[in-house]
């Protein structure tokens, strides 16, 4: 396995402040959080299944369009922090025609509540691996809205993603949407 190119590491480090900036601004506007030992911090439903769709628009070397459709299963440790895994069918731009693949990912999420538990800002980082291509890394920040106790929708308007395709990194800006169900 070859080490990640320096450009990919530098790109990831440059994006980190962009992802953390909205969190800092929101944290300054919110009242102090409840103590960590508060029982209300534990979610009633610890497991959450998301049906996702992502459109990836290539902005680096070669222009491309990739489509991901899949699901994600998260375990919520608290109302704000979750860890999970995702599996998506990937319809990719190939050399001569469209290529088909599967993208498994490990996902870490922190959710900043904006209006109680009904409206929030999910911040997510996902690392995956496309067979016969290479690793991927994506950073997400968007909005979610609860439609009830166990159902919510999520919209990620701009999600930068790095795809390493045969030792050459490609960058895309993604648009993602998800329907989430907890139990």
Secondary structure, DSSP 8 states (H G I E B T S, - for coil): -----HHHHHHHHHHHHHHHHHHHHHHHHS-----TT-GGGS-S--EEEEEEEEEEEE-SSS--EEEEEEEEEEEESSSSEEEEEEEEEEEEE-SSSEEEEEEEEEEEEEEEEEETTTEEEEEEEEEEEETTTEEEEEEEE-EEEESSSSEEEEEEEEEEEEEEETTEEEEEEEEEEEEEEE-
